[in-house]
Amino acid sequence: QVQLVESGGGLVQPGGSLRLSCAASASINTFFELAWYRQAPGKQRELVASFTASGTNTYAESVKGRFTMSGDSAKNTLYLHMSSLKPEDTAVYYCRAERQGWHYWGQGTQVTVSS
């Protein structure tokens, strides 16, 4: 099966930045959709950012202008660069890849925004 491994989470002060990485065991170019989700305690999982092979790029309204998603095909790695972080961004962040109708999830990485 496809494996996804997130990294880069941690504790950051409000206004700070973090870059999350998601290393895939397969070429990211083979996936139809790549996405970042997050889930805060007591809240539902929400889509943070995504893009598809067709070029569609989507960001949650709460992160527009602050988060950017990118990928490095040579490294089979997906990135989520987060800036101007707020306490409300605190959550476990997951990457997800879709191919042929199958969804693959990483184990998640904790992001905590606190002073």
N, C-alpha and C positions, 0 to 999 in steps of 0.2 A: 504494500500500500504506500501511498504518498505520505511522507512525513513532513510536518512543518514545525519549526522550532523558533519561538520568539525569544528575543533578548533585548536588553537595553533599558528595561524598566528600572525604577528605583524611586528614591525620594528626591524631590526637587522643590525649591521655593516658588511661591507664586511669582509669575512673571518670567520664570526660567524656561529653559528649553530641554528637550530630550529627543533622541532619535531612536525609534524602535526598529528592530530588524526582524525579519522572518526568513529563515533559511529553509529552502525547499529541497527535497530529495530528487526533484525532477525539474526540468527546465520550466521556468515560469512562462515561457512563451507557448507552452502546450496547454495552458489553462484558459478557459473561456472567461472566467471572472476571477479577479483577485480583490480581496477586501480586508479591511480592518473593522473589527467590532469591539465594543467594550461593554462591560457590565459592572455597575456599581452595586454595593450591598443594598438589598431590598428593592432594586430596580430591574426592569426588564433589559435584556440585551438590546443594544442599539447599533445600527450601522454607523460607522464613523466616516469611512471613506471607501471608495471602490472604483475600479475601472475594468472595462471589458475589452476583449479582443477587437471589438468594433470601434473602440475609442471613446466610449462613454465614460465620463469621469463624474463621480458624485461625492459630495461632502455633506455631512450633516450641517444644518444651519448653525448649530451651536459651535462649530469648529471652523467654519469658513473664514478664510483670511488668517487663520492661525496654524492650521495643520496642512501639510502637503504630503502627498503620497507619490512614491516613485519606485522604480525597480531597476535592478542591475541584472540583466540577463546573463552576463558572463559569470556572475557569482550565484545565480539562481536565488537571488535574495530580493525581498520586498521590504521597503522602508516606509516608515511614517515619521516625518519630522514634525515635532510639536513645538510651538513657540507660544509665548505669552500665556503660559499655563495658569489655570485657575484651580482653586480647590475643587470645583465642580467636575474637573477632569479626572479626579481620582477614581480609578476603576481598574479592573483586570482587563487588559487588552489582548484580543485574540486575532490572529490572522486566519483567513479562510480562502481556500482555493476551490474552484469548481471546474470540473471537466467531465464532459459527457453525462451530465446530470448528477454526478457524484460530488459530494461536498467533503472537503478535508479541513480539519481544524488543528491548530496548534494547541499547546497546553496552556497558553496564556502567560502574560508577564504583568506584574503589578506595577502600577504607576500611582504614586502618592504625591499629591501637591499640598504642601503644608509648610508653614513657617516654623 
